[in-house]
């Protein structure tokens, strides 16, 4: 099928369908919501606004209010751990596709907030999957993380420039060769463990209940709506924060740590189109650039 033919097929599969996008007020989630809407989907946005902003939610997207907002309009948005709220959403709307991006993404901090990490990133994810199974959602798209391969968040690696971390029993992260889907996941922090655990749960749900899934593992994404005040991940955001405050760029060691940076509009459309490509169903994909640049070069 030609590229044009695939586009027509994707639009036909998307038009009129309802997509629930969790984390839709956050960085990647807001862009995925926009691309789903552009494909012709009716998009429901769910976000507790703990790390995102209501202003990020695209126009034309329905922002789901949490249970408390009916009594207090200034209350936070919806929490993925709220089983009753999720039950209401799936009862009131015929959801065809779930795009699950909501997470507390702080790899380096996850060691110190273990309970919160697992309740949010694992148990909350399972609550959504339970509803997706119950209501026979066509496809569950999960945004996992490159952290399933090991502790590669920017802060820890910037502070340990000479660290040789094996992620597949034979390859170290300081090598220029990129990670591949067949590399064995060996998460080292609670964040990566929670992400990988839910990947396994999705695969188990497919075997038992037949629900289709697509798993994406993006890495080093940057662009509009990125939280530049996050000091713990994504070196682009860290540098933007320091430039914004007139501070010198912090580069640990020689700055030769390598990163392959990916612009959001090269990543979000792939996530949005995931369930529309039947050959992508029940597969795992690393998503991001494959040309690496040193942190020192980024800072020039």
For each residue, the residues with C-beta under 8 A, 3 or more apart:
1: 5 6 9
2: 5 6
3: 6 7
4: 7 8
5: 1 2 8 9
6: 1 2 3 9 10 277
7: 3 4 10 11
8: 4 5 11 12
9: 1 5 6 12 13 276
10: 6 7 13 14 39 273 276 277
11: 7 8 14 15 39 40
12: 8 9 15
13: 9 10 17 275 276
14: 10 11 17 36 39 40 41 276
15: 11 12 39 40 41
16: 40 41 42
17: 13 14 40 41 42 96 97 138
18: 41 42 43 44 93 94 95 96 97
19: 33 36 41 42 43 44 95 96 97 98 99
20: 44 46 89 93 95 97 98 99
21: 24 29 32 33 36 43 44 45 46 61 99 101
22: 29 46 47 80 98 99 100 101 102 128
23: 26 28 29 46 47 52 100 101 102 103 143
24: 21 29 30 32 33 43 45 46 47 52 56 57 61 63 101
25: 29 30 45 47 49 52 53 54 56 57 63 77
26: 23 29 30 47 51 52 56 101 102 225 227
27: 30 31 52 56 221 223 225 226 227 264
28: 23 31 32 101 143 218 221 264 267 268 271
29: 21 22 23 24 25 26 32 33 45 47 52 99 101 102
30: 24 25 26 27 33 34 52 56 57 58 225
31: 27 28 34 35 223 224 225 264 265 267 268
32: 21 24 28 29 35 36 99 101 143 268 271 272
33: 19 21 24 29 30 36 37 43 45 57 58 61 99
34: 30 31 37 38 58 61 268
35: 31 32 38 39 268 269 271 272 273
36: 14 19 21 32 33 39 41 43 97 99 272
37: 33 34 40 41 43 58 60 61
38: 34 35
39: 10 11 14 15 35 36 272 273 276
40: 11 14 15 16 17 37
41: 14 15 16 17 18 19 36 37 97
42: 16 17 18 19 62
43: 18 19 21 24 33 36 37 58 60 61 62
44: 18 19 20 21 61 62 64 89 93 95
45: 21 24 25 29 33 57 61 62 63 64
46: 20 21 22 23 24 64 77 78 80 89 102
47: 22 23 24 25 26 29 52 57 63 77 78 102
48: 66 76 77 78 79 80 102
49: 25 52 53 54 76 77
50: 76 104
51: 26 104 105 227
52: 23 24 25 26 27 29 30 47 49 56
53: 25 49 56 225
54: 25 49 57 63 77
55:
56: 24 25 26 27 30 52 53 225
57: 24 25 30 33 45 47 54 61 63
58: 30 33 34 37 43 61
59:
60: 37 43
61: 21 24 33 34 37 43 44 45 57 58
62: 42 43 44 45
63: 24 25 45 47 54 57 77
64: 44 45 46 77 78 85 89
65: 69 70 77 78
66: 48 69 75 76 77 78 79 82 85
67: 70 78 82 84 85 88
68: 71 72 75 76
69: 65 66 72 73 75 76 77
70: 65 67
71: 68 75
72: 68 69 75
73: 69
74:
75: 66 68 69 71 72
76: 48 49 50 66 68 69 79
77: 25 46 47 48 49 54 63 64 65 66 69
78: 46 47 48 64 65 66 67 82 85 89
79: 48 66 76 82 85 124
80: 22 46 48 86 102 120 124 125 127 128
81: 119 120 123 124 127
82: 66 67 78 79 85 86 127
83: 86 87 127 130
84: 67 87 88
85: 64 66 67 78 79 82 88 89
86: 80 82 83 89 90 127 128 130 131
87: 83 84 90 91 131
88: 67 84 85 91 92
89: 20 44 46 64 78 85 86 92 93 95 131
90: 86 87 93 95 131 132 134 135
91: 87 88
92: 88 89
93: 18 20 44 89 90
94: 18 135
95: 18 19 20 44 89 90 98 132 135 137
96: 17 18 19 137 138 139
97: 17 18 19 20 36 41 137 138 139 140 141 275
98: 19 20 22 95 128 132 137 139 140 141
99: 19 20 21 22 29 32 33 36 141 143 271 272
100: 22 23 125 128 140 141 142 143
101: 21 22 23 24 26 28 29 32 143
102: 22 23 26 29 46 47 48 80 124
103: 23 120 121 143 195
104: 50 51 110 113 116 117 120 121 191
105: 51 145 191 233
106: 109 110 113 191 230 232 233
107: 110 145 147 151 153 156 189 191 192 232 233
108: 111 153 155 156 189 232 233
109: 106 112 113 232
110: 104 106 107 113 114 117 189 190 191 194
111: 108 114 189 190
112: 109
113: 104 106 109 110 116 117 190
114: 110 111 117 118 190
115: 118 119
116: 104 113 119 120
117: 104 110 113 114 120 121 122 190 191 194
118: 114 115 121 122 123 190 194
119: 81 115 116 122 123 124
120: 80 81 103 104 116 117 123 124
121: 103 104 117 118 124 125 191 194 195 198
122: 117 118 119 125 126 194 197 198
123: 81 118 119 120 126 127
124: 79 80 81 102 119 120 121 127 128
125: 80 100 121 122 128 129 142 194 198 201
126: 122 123 129 130 198 201
127: 80 81 82 83 86 123 124 130 131
128: 22 80 86 98 100 124 125 131 132
129: 125 126 132 133 140 198 201 202 205 211
130: 83 86 126 127 133 134
131: 86 87 89 90 127 128 134 135
132: 90 95 98 128 129 135 137 140 211
133: 129 130 136 137 205 209 211
134: 90 130 131
135: 90 94 95 131 132
136: 133 211
137: 95 96 97 98 132 133 140 211
138: 17 96 97 212 275
139: 96 97 98 211 212 213 214 274 275 281
140: 97 98 100 129 132 137 202 211 212 213 214
141: 97 98 99 100 213 214 216 271 274 275
142: 100 125 198 199 202 213 214 215 216
143: 23 28 32 99 100 101 103 216 218 271
144: 148 195 196 198 199 215 216 217 284
145: 105 107 148 191 192 195 217 218 219
146: 149 152 179 217 218 219 220 286 288
147: 107 150 151 152 153 187 189 191 192 195
148: 144 145 185 187 192 195 196 199 217
149: 146 152 167 168 179 183 185 186 187 192
150: 147 165 166 167 173 186 187 188 192
151: 107 147 156 157 165 187 188 189 192
152: 146 147 149 156 157 165 167 173
153: 107 108 147 156 157 189 232 233
154: 157 158 232 233 234 235 238 259
155: 108 158 159 231 232 233 238
156: 107 108 151 152 153 159 160
157: 151 152 153 154 160 161 163 173 257
158: 154 155 161 235 250 251 252 253 257 295
159: 155 156 252
160: 156 157 163 252
161: 157 158 252 253 254 255 256 257
162: 174 253
163: 157 160 173 174
164: 172 173 174
165: 150 151 152 172 173 188
166: 150 169 170 171 172 186
167: 149 150 152 171 172 173 179 183 184 185 186
168: 149 171 183 184 186
169: 166 184
170: 166
171: 166 167 168 175 177 179 183
172: 164 165 166 167 175
173: 150 152 157 163 164 165 167
174: 162 163 164 257 258
175: 171 172
176: 258 292
177: 171
178: 260 286 290 292
179: 146 149 167 171 183 219 286
180: 183 286
181: 217 284 285 286
182:
183: 149 167 168 171 179 180
184: 167 168 169
185: 148 149 167 192 196 199
186: 149 150 166 167 168
187: 147 148 149 150 151 191 192 193 195 196
188: 150 151 165 192
189: 107 108 110 111 147 151 153 192 193
190: 110 111 113 114 117 118 193 194
191: 104 105 106 107 110 117 121 145 147 187 194 195
192: 107 145 147 148 149 150 151 185 187 188 189 195 196
193: 187 189 190 196 197
194: 110 117 118 121 122 125 190 191 197 198
195: 103 121 144 145 147 148 187 191 192 198 199
196: 144 148 185 187 192 193 199 200
197: 122 193 194 200 201
198: 121 122 125 126 129 142 144 194 195 201 202
199: 142 144 148 185 195 196 202 203 215 284
200: 196 197 203 204
201: 125 126 129 197 198 204 205
202: 129 140 142 198 199 205 206 213 215
203: 199 200 206 207 213 282
204: 200 201 207 208
205: 129 133 201 202 208 209 211 213
206: 202 203 209 210 211 212 213 282
207: 203 204
208: 204 205
209: 133 205 206
210: 206
211: 129 132 133 136 137 139 140 205 206
212: 138 139 140 206 275 281 282
213: 139 140 141 142 202 203 205 206 281 282
214: 139 140 141 142 274 275 280 281 282 283 285
215: 142 144 199 202 283 284 285
216: 141 142 143 144 270 271 274 284 285 286 287
217: 144 145 146 148 181 284 285 286 287
218: 28 143 145 146 221 262 267 271 286 287 288
219: 145 146 179 260 262 286 287 288
220: 146 234 235 236 259 260 261 262 288 289
221: 27 28 218 226 234 261 262 263 264 267 288
222: 226 234 236 237 261 262 263 264
223: 27 31 226 263 264 265
224: 31 264
225: 26 27 30 31 53 56 264
226: 27 221 222 223 234 236 237 240 264
227: 26 27 51 230 237
228: 237 240 241 244
229: 237 241
230: 106 227 233 234 237 238 241
231: 155 238 241
232: 106 107 108 109 153 154 155
233: 105 106 107 108 153 154 155 230 237 238
234: 154 220 221 222 226 230 237 238
235: 154 158 220 238 239 259 295 298
236: 220 222 226 239 240 261 298
237: 222 226 227 228 229 230 233 234 240 241
238: 154 155 230 231 233 234 235 241 242 250
239: 235 236 242 243 249 298 299
240: 226 228 236 237 243 244
241: 228 229 230 231 237 238 244 245
242: 238 239 245 247 248 249 250
243: 239 240 246 247 249
244: 228 240 241
245: 241 242
246: 243
247: 242 243 250
248: 242
249: 239 242 243 299
250: 158 238 242 247
251: 158 255 295 296 299
252: 158 159 160 161 255 257
253: 158 161 162 256 257
254: 161 296
255: 161 251 252 294 295 296 297 299
256: 161 253 294 295 296
257: 157 158 161 174 252 253 294 295
258: 174 176 292 293 294 295
259: 154 220 235 292 293 294 295 298
260: 178 219 220 288 289 290 291 292 293
261: 220 221 222 236 289 293 298
262: 218 219 220 221 222 266 267 287 288 289
263: 221 222 223 266 267
264: 27 28 31 221 222 223 224 225 226 267 268
265: 31 223 268 269
266: 262 263 269 270 289
267: 28 31 218 221 262 263 264 270 271 287 288
268: 28 31 32 34 35 264 265 271 272
269: 35 265 266 272 273
270: 216 266 267 273 274 285 287
271: 28 32 35 99 141 143 216 218 267 268 274 287
272: 32 35 36 39 99 268 269
273: 10 35 39 269 270 276 277
274: 139 141 214 216 270 271 277 280
275: 13 97 138 139 141 212 214 280 281
276: 9 10 13 14 39 273
277: 6 10 273 274 280 281
278: 281
279: 283
280: 214 274 275 277 283 285
281: 139 212 213 214 275 277 278
282: 203 206 212 213 214
283: 214 215 279 280
284: 144 181 199 215 216 217
285: 181 214 215 216 217 270 280
286: 146 178 179 180 181 216 217 218 219
287: 216 217 218 219 262 267 270 271
288: 146 218 219 220 221 260 262 267
289: 220 260 261 262 266
290: 178 260
291: 260
292: 176 178 258 259 260
293: 258 259 260 261 297 298
294: 255 256 257 258 259 297 298
295: 158 235 251 255 256 257 258 259 298 299
296: 251 254 255 256 299 300
297: 255 293 294 300
298: 235 236 239 259 261 293 294 295
299: 239 249 251 255 295 296
300: 296 297
